[in-house]
Amino acid sequence: MKRDLLSFADLTRADVDRLFAVAARLKADLRAGRRHQELAQQTLALIFHKPSLRTRLSFEVAMTQLGGSSVFITDREIGIGSRQPAQGVARVLSR
């Protein structure tokens, strides 16, 4: 079952254990040359208020390695709260 992760505080110990087990398996598979498509046909929108080279690249590489894609959008382009309400931005991005 998929669910949204809003806070790490919402995770149980079992959730955390599963998360680390999956991460370890995916990393081992990557090192062994096995490709994954867990996120095929999925796109991650990356919105940053401040420049963030390491975080941005880490997410873009991870999405590519898992078969998905990402788009980078600056806070300035969206104008959350000034030109666009947060609910409107969320609605557009969820499509």
C-alpha positions in Angstrom: 0.0 0.0 0.0 1.3 3.4 -1.0 0.9 6.3 1.4 2.2 9.8 1.7 5.1 10.5 4.0 4.6 13.8 5.7 6.8 13.4 8.7 9.4 10.8 9.8 7.6 10.9 13.2 4.7 9.1 11.6 6.8 6.0 10.8 6.7 3.0 13.0 9.9 1.0 13.9 8.8 -1.6 11.4 8.3 1.0 8.7 11.9 2.3 9.3 13.3 -1.2 9.2 11.5 -2.0 5.9 12.7 1.3 4.5 16.3 0.6 5.3 16.0 -3.0 4.0 14.6 -1.8 0.7 17.3 0.9 0.4 20.1 -1.7 1.1 18.6 -4.0 -1.6 18.3 -1.3 -4.2 21.9 -0.1 -3.5 23.2 -3.7 -3.8 21.3 -4.2 -7.0 22.7 -1.0 -8.4 26.3 -2.0 -7.6 25.6 -5.4 -9.3 24.4 -3.7 -12.4 20.7 -4.6 -12.0 18.4 -1.8 -13.1 15.1 -1.1 -11.5 11.9 0.5 -12.7 10.1 1.0 -9.4 9.4 4.6 -10.4 8.7 4.2 -14.1 6.2 6.6 -15.4 6.6 8.7 -12.2 7.8 12.3 -12.1 9.2 14.1 -9.1 8.8 17.9 -9.0 11.7 19.4 -7.1 10.9 22.8 -5.6 13.6 24.6 -3.8 13.4 27.9 -2.0 17.2 28.2 -1.9 19.9 26.7 -4.2 20.7 23.2 -3.2 23.2 21.4 -5.4 23.7 18.2 -3.5 20.1 17.6 -2.6 18.9 18.4 -6.1 21.4 16.1 -7.8 20.9 13.3 -5.3 17.1 13.3 -6.0 17.6 13.6 -9.8 20.1 10.8 -9.9 17.9 8.6 -7.7 14.8 9.1 -9.8 16.8 8.2 -12.9 18.3 5.1 -11.3 14.8 4.0 -10.4 13.3 4.5 -13.8 11.5 7.8 -13.1 12.2 11.4 -14.0 12.3 14.7 -12.3 11.7 18.4 -13.0 13.3 21.3 -11.2 11.2 24.3 -10.5 12.3 27.3 -8.5 10.2 28.9 -5.9 10.5 32.2 -7.9 8.9 30.5 -11.0 5.9 29.3 -9.0 5.3 32.2 -6.6 3.7 30.1 -3.9 1.6 32.3 -1.8 2.1 35.4 -4.0 1.0 34.5 -7.5 -0.3 31.0 -6.8 -2.0 29.6 -3.7 -0.3 26.4 -2.3 -3.4 24.4 -3.0 -3.4 25.4 -6.7 0.3 24.5 -7.1 -0.4 21.1 -5.4 -3.3 20.4 -7.7 -1.3 21.1 -10.8 1.7 19.1 -9.6 -0.5 16.1 -8.7 -1.6 15.7 -12.2 
